[in-house]
Amino acid sequence: SAVISQKPSRDICQRGTSLTIQCQVDSQVTMMFWYRQQPGQSLTLIATANQGSEATYESGFVIDKFPISRPNLTFSTLTVSNLSPEDSSIYLCSVEVQTDTQYFGPGTRLTVL
Amino acid sequence: SQQGEEDPQALSIQEGENATMNCSYKTSINNLQWYRQNSGRGLVHLILIRSNEREKHSGRLRVTLDTSKKSSSLLITASRAADTASYFCATDARTGSQGNLIFGKGTKLSVKP
């Protein structure tokens, strides 16, 4: 398994601003993922972040809105830009440690006013 | 679109009873995983079952997989109040060298003491 931390755990932001979420893993991992969980909903993959290359975004998610950095094998950031109330969600990062198994961070709860 | 669909959406039982949750999916898979989420927090990986396996046990958890019916079930025996959580199934959706999970909508389990 892996120990994954996220910062911040929660935040309240104003419309039009941005929030950057950090994800730290206690071991080097190749694949990191960012998910969004809207209120009362399941998880939806935003993008896959691999070190040394640009993130790969899923349909409906674009880099301008969700820029991602992956400077090394233990760290990644997700920025949610130009916030609107519709962006209020829990954002979770995950890592694939063993083949096919993903472990999740505790999530960042974002509320946009 | 969602790959996994859990039912029931919500389940309320008494402590000591067994809880059964079902998951159906649409396309071929390599594996299926079950996760637990406590009250909007991070996901905890429970168990992974591969497409060539039919049943797997882990403590009080029993997972079955029927690839002919594209369905899986999660059984929690002798439930406890601490089992109260949302349970999600997730299937892999490998594209090229990347892997990501497609989550179902989840079953909200409430175990009353």
Interface residues (C-beta under 8 A of the other chain):
Chain A: S1 I4 Q6 M31 F33 Q41 S42 L43 T44 L45 T48 T56 E58 I90 L92 S94 E96 D100 T101 Q102 Y103 F104 G105 P106 G107 R109
Chain B: Q2 N30 N31 Q33 Y35 G40 R41 G42 L43 V44 H45 L48 R50 F88 A90 D92 Q98 G99 N100 L101 I102 F103 G104 K105 G106
